[in-house]
């Protein structure tokens, strides 16, 4: 049975209220998040910054429906995600979230086209339709001429573009990028950030997790996390 939609007071696209995430390690409790609250509007470009151990990865996992808060409320597009079971979380994750990782996470023996179409395979989309959608997704990231290339035949920047195309192929509500330039040289990383800027201009909601200030400055809003709490929330 699905969770009924709810409406937050301000109608935010994402509403997180009083998020705590506690891990029990032996006799010790570790509080990765301590009462974190924030809203994200549709079409925002948000960077989440913080040092190692600050809680930013935990926050990313909750926003991406890979984890749930120990306490607190998480509403995504009117759905009470914080009360969902694992199957419901998986369904929301597959439908609503597009993930981009530092390490690309591509299948090494598969072509760019097959890597991009995989989410559509899992969603049960017919072959002809998914190949067409996957090609269009690769064209969106300027790789329409690389559909038959495997990862070892592509540069690091091209591999990340394939990963971004895969993240976009299900037309997700949110593009969630975890250190997307971490394995790239500075010029290639700048090219990838220009691609994110273009995707944001086209209407995508982007949440970018990074520890690099020069990467975060591409976003229009920066949430700084320290010791499991929000240290600052600035817009430009």
Residue pairs with C-beta under 8 A, 6 or more apart in sequence:
2 88
3 79
3 80
3 81
3 83
3 84
3 88
4 80
5 78
5 79
5 80
6 75
6 78
6 79
6 80
7 78
8 15
8 39
8 75
8 78
10 39
12 39
12 40
12 41
12 75
13 39
13 40
13 41
13 42
13 44
13 76
13 77
13 173
13 205
14 38
14 39
14 40
14 63
14 74
14 75
14 76
14 77
14 174
15 39
15 73
15 74
15 75
16 36
16 37
16 38
16 39
16 62
16 63
16 72
16 73
16 74
16 75
17 37
17 72
17 73
17 74
18 35
18 36
18 37
18 71
18 72
18 73
19 33
19 35
19 36
19 37
19 59
19 62
19 69
19 71
19 72
19 74
20 31
20 33
20 34
20 35
20 36
20 69
20 70
20 71
20 72
21 31
21 32
21 33
21 55
21 58
21 62
21 67
21 69
21 70
21 228
22 29
22 30
22 31
22 32
22 70
22 71
23 29
23 30
23 32
24 30
31 228
32 55
32 58
32 228
33 55
33 58
33 59
33 62
33 69
33 228
33 229
34 55
34 227
34 228
34 229
35 72
35 229
36 55
36 59
36 72
36 225
36 228
36 229
36 230
37 72
37 230
38 223
38 230
38 233
40 46
40 205
40 207
42 205
43 200
43 203
43 204
43 205
44 205
44 206
44 220
44 221
45 196
45 197
45 200
45 205
45 206
45 208
45 218
45 219
45 220
45 221
46 206
46 207
46 208
46 219
46 220
46 221
46 222
46 223
47 208
47 209
47 210
47 215
47 216
47 217
47 218
47 219
47 221
47 222
47 223
48 56
48 59
48 60
48 207
48 208
48 209
48 210
48 222
48 223
48 225
49 56
49 210
49 211
49 213
49 216
49 222
49 223
49 224
49 225
50 56
50 211
50 224
50 225
50 226
50 231
51 211
51 226
52 211
54 225
54 226
54 227
54 228
55 225
55 227
55 228
55 229
56 209
56 211
56 225
57 178
57 209
58 67
58 228
59 209
59 225
60 176
60 178
60 207
60 209
61 67
62 68
62 69
62 74
63 74
63 174
63 176
63 207
64 93
64 97
64 99
64 174
64 176
65 76
65 81
65 84
65 89
65 90
65 92
65 93
65 96
65 97
66 93
68 74
68 81
68 82
68 84
68 89
69 82
72 82
73 80
73 82
74 80
74 81
74 82
75 81
75 82
76 92
76 96
76 173
77 96
77 173
79 92
81 89
81 92
84 92
94 119
94 122
94 123
94 170
95 170
95 172
96 172
96 173
96 174
97 172
97 173
97 174
97 176
98 166
98 167
98 168
98 169
98 170
98 172
98 174
98 175
98 176
99 167
99 176
99 177
99 178
100 160
100 163
100 164
100 167
100 175
100 176
100 177
100 178
100 180
101 163
101 178
101 179
101 180
102 178
102 179
102 180
102 182
102 183
103 183
104 151
104 159
104 160
104 162
104 163
104 183
105 163
106 115
106 151
106 159
106 162
106 163
106 166
107 114
107 115
107 118
107 151
108 150
108 151
108 152
109 150
110 118
110 150
111 147
111 148
111 149
111 150
112 138
112 143
112 146
112 147
112 148
112 149
112 150
112 151
112 154
112 162
112 165
113 131
113 134
113 135
113 138
113 147
113 148
115 151
115 162
115 163
115 166
116 134
116 137
116 138
116 162
116 165
116 166
116 169
117 130
117 131
117 133
117 134
117 169
118 166
119 166
119 169
119 170
120 129
120 130
120 133
120 134
120 169
120 170
121 130
123 170
125 133
133 169
134 165
134 169
135 144
135 147
137 165
137 166
137 168
137 169
138 144
138 146
138 147
138 162
138 165
140 165
140 168
141 161
141 162
141 164
141 165
141 168
141 195
142 161
142 195
143 158
143 161
143 162
143 165
146 154
146 158
146 162
149 158
151 159
151 162
154 162
155 188
156 183
156 184
156 185
156 188
157 184
157 188
157 191
157 192
160 180
160 181
160 183
160 184
160 188
160 192
161 192
161 195
164 175
164 180
164 192
164 195
164 199
167 175
168 175
168 199
168 204
173 205
174 205
174 206
174 207
175 196
175 199
175 204
175 205
175 206
175 207
176 207
176 209
177 196
177 206
177 207
177 208
177 209
178 209
179 209
179 210
179 211
180 192
180 196
180 208
180 210
181 188
181 189
181 192
181 193
181 210
181 212
181 215
184 192
189 215
193 215
193 218
196 206
196 208
196 218
197 218
199 206
200 206
200 220
206 219
208 215
208 216
208 218
208 219
210 216
216 222
220 235
220 236
221 233
221 234
221 235
221 236
222 232
222 233
222 234
223 230
223 232
223 233
224 230
224 231
224 232
224 233
224 234
225 231
